[in-house]
Amino acid sequence: MKENGLGVDVVSEGELKKALLAGFSPSDIVFAGVGKREEEIEYAIKKNIFCFNVENEEELDIIEKYGRKYNKKINVNLRLNLNIDVDTHHYIKTSRMENKFGIDIDTAKRIIKKEFKFAEIKGIHFHLGSQIKEVFPYIKAIEEIKKFCLENKFNIDMLDIGGGFGIPYTYTDKIQPIEEFGKEIKSALKNIKLKTIILEPGRFIVGNSGVLITKILYVKNRKTKNFIIVDAGMNDLIRPSLYGSYHLIYPTILKNSKQIKFDIVGPICETGDYLGKDREMPENIKTGDYIVVMSIGAYGFSMSSNYNTRLRIPEVLVKNNKINIIRKRETYSYLFKPEISSKIGKI
Ligand SMILES: Cc1ncc(COP(=O)(O)O)c(C=O)c1O
């Protein structure tokens, strides 16, 4: 991504450190997040990141404090909560009044009248939610921002329109082509003079590029339901359990056999631990076979956990037909290390 000229949108000190370690320039990093800790803000200011997307009024005072301490001007965008609903799962809607994100319009009106010496409010940020399949909510948001700027005589240099561009998870997902997003957003921005436009298309870039390969441990046939029990669970891929999301699932070897329906479930001690429900699979699929869960490149590994004291799985990058392990399988000694009281003997 760096080689292709992209920057990074981070949401924690950890993500910021990771971006810096990966070689991104601080001037290509923006920092969003509804709950930035003071130490995180100070660290980002010391590192000279490009901009903070501010989500709370008090956050600006903290930025001002550290701007003064290090005698630095700091770029700020106000993340506005525009109370715009989008057609997506309610867990990934982020710009309605009942969502924790952003600053409401009345507070923003008050903030832009305040004087800051070090925090320089350069523009506006919004992020409407994720898996947005049509461009019109972005256009509506841009129109709202134009109205806000006009009514409050607030000139902006910078606009960050967030991410959320939908990707296909099934063959039937209807998503407006990204070119249309580009064209319509560009046209909506025609009459605002901006120096910088930022986009945060997280899932769009990586979502369809990853797969999860998991082994079948057991096949359980009941009169009422068939189960395939695999060695990956909700700790490895939480999206189906968390938001009922749908991932295509295939056997890695296609068998010429009658197809029957199975629930594909993991080994975790939760009924909600599943990867797919009522999926057609070959009737003769068996222990030791592998299945592949598609489109897990975004919010897959990054949302994984060690629940049930399970080791996180390795990540393998396939590039030009070569494979590279880019994250090793975890080990128990790594996992138990932070537990101060544990003496790791032979296990
Ligand atoms: C501020 C912000 N920008 C961008 C994104 C990326 O969203 P998506 O992966 O849906 O494009 C998120 C996701 O949570 C976000 O919170």
The ligand as an SDF file (V2000), in Angstrom:
LIG
                    3D

 16 16  0  0  0  0  0  0  0  0999 V2000
  -13.0370    6.4160   10.8560 C   0  0  0  0  0  0  0  0  0  0  0  0
  -13.0890    5.2070    9.9930 C   0  0  0  0  0  0  0  0  0  0  0  0
  -12.6360    5.3090    8.7300 N   0  0  0  0  0  0  0  0  0  0  0  0
  -12.6440    4.2310    7.9060 C   0  0  0  0  0  0  0  0  0  0  0  0
  -13.1120    3.0070    8.3380 C   0  0  0  0  0  0  0  0  0  0  0  0
  -13.0720    1.8780    7.3690 C   0  0  0  0  0  0  0  0  0  0  0  0
  -14.3310    1.4370    7.0320 O   0  0  0  0  0  0  0  0  0  0  0  0
  -14.5070    0.3350    5.8940 P   0  0  0  0  0  0  0  0  0  0  0  0
  -13.5620   -0.7530    6.2050 O   0  0  0  0  0  0  0  0  0  0  0  0
  -15.9290   -0.0730    6.0110 O   0  0  0  0  0  0  0  0  0  0  0  0
  -14.1990    1.0020    4.5880 O   0  0  0  0  0  0  0  0  0  0  0  0
  -13.5980    2.8500    9.6380 C   0  0  0  0  0  0  0  0  0  0  0  0
  -14.0920    1.5610   10.1020 C   0  0  0  0  0  0  0  0  0  0  0  0
  -14.4190    1.3230   11.2240 O   0  0  0  0  0  0  0  0  0  0  0  0
  -13.5840    3.9920   10.4930 C   0  0  0  0  0  0  0  0  0  0  0  0
  -14.0400    3.9060   11.7300 O   0  0  0  0  0  0  0  0  0  0  0  0
  1  2  1  0
  2  3  1  0
  2 15  2  0
  3  4  2  0
  4  5  1  0
  5  6  1  0
  5 12  2  0
  6  7  1  0
  7  8  1  0
  8  9  2  0
  8 10  1  0
  8 11  1  0
 12 13  1  0
 12 15  1  0
 13 14  2  0
 15 16  1  0
M  END
$$$$
